[in-house]
């Protein structure tokens, strides 16, 4: 089954890269090098396995326009998180307690590059894209968003509310970005921009994972629905609102471009079963 083949190929490279990053003991420059290498190898592996299993050009990771599309995603991700943290700060839920470490930020950069690329290839490139073919955009968005949220329950300081927030704000937003553009570069950039701003700039916890350092040393306080508690700002209602609004914009754009996939009728699904099994 092509879904398993593609998922397995990318997951193996991502896991090997994760082990390599963990083995360097937090060395910032090696983390950057290995993080970028993991991202590049995962993209190449994805392109290779999709081309082999689907016999088509892998346009969603095409080189043409990749830099510009990724940059747009990064700018959007940084801008969205900056707006979220600004709103939290205005209500007293975030404050800067000092400067972080420029060197440590380099390591955070490498880690976030690897995380954004591998997660987008797996969740949007493989799972969302293939599931969407079977059950349409709306159901695929809901299902893969839920899986994306649940996968964060494995993180340190994870919570059910945090997983739900991630499912809604990130799972929905990133899948909608792919649906609107039919390119993985925008969601990769958006994912990276958000996460790097969260940890690498404002120095807060990312999805319950503590330890990443940024340019600022930030402290969160107040109720969970404001600042996200131990899970970090992604469990804030401001993050959920930002994700829902952005996803809505992308879905409207996808509709206008005719890129929303309707749910197939049962007969059509049955007729395509052999193709999906290849």
C-alpha angles and dihedrals in degrees: 000000000000095000091059093043093051094041092048096048095051094040092054092054091044092050092048090050091050091053091049093051090048091051095060091069098232097308101162099213095044089047089054093048095046093042093054091043091052091051093049093046091049092052091048091047092049092050091048098048094044091049090050097046100037103030095222141107109276095232095166090073098031115151094227109096093358097125095048094045093048091047091053089051093049093050091049092048094049091045094049094050092044089055091048095050091045091056092047091049093051088060092047097256097119133038137167111241097180147314122309127209126287091202093050088050088062090059091047088053092056093046093049093048091055094044095049095047098044095044093048093048091050102039103032103019097046112013103034096038096050096038089049090059090059105039106015135252099292098050092040090051091052096044099044091041089056091048090049091052094046091051088064091062086082091065125100112268089016120167136184091242090050091052091049091049091050091048092053103036103033105021091049097039096048095045089048090051090055092045091053097046104024085218128106093212096079095051090043090053092043092049092048095044093052095046095043092049089049097052108009098047110021097029100229134140117276116218093328094310111125126189104066113120130208144178091283131044103225131188127202125206141162131055121344094245089059104041103011098245117232091344091065134234093317087077090056119110087231090063092048091050092048091049094047093048093048092046090051091053092049093047092050088050091049090051093051090049092049092242101127110109115220122222110268121239116251094253092052091049092051091049092054097047094098091051093051092048093059 
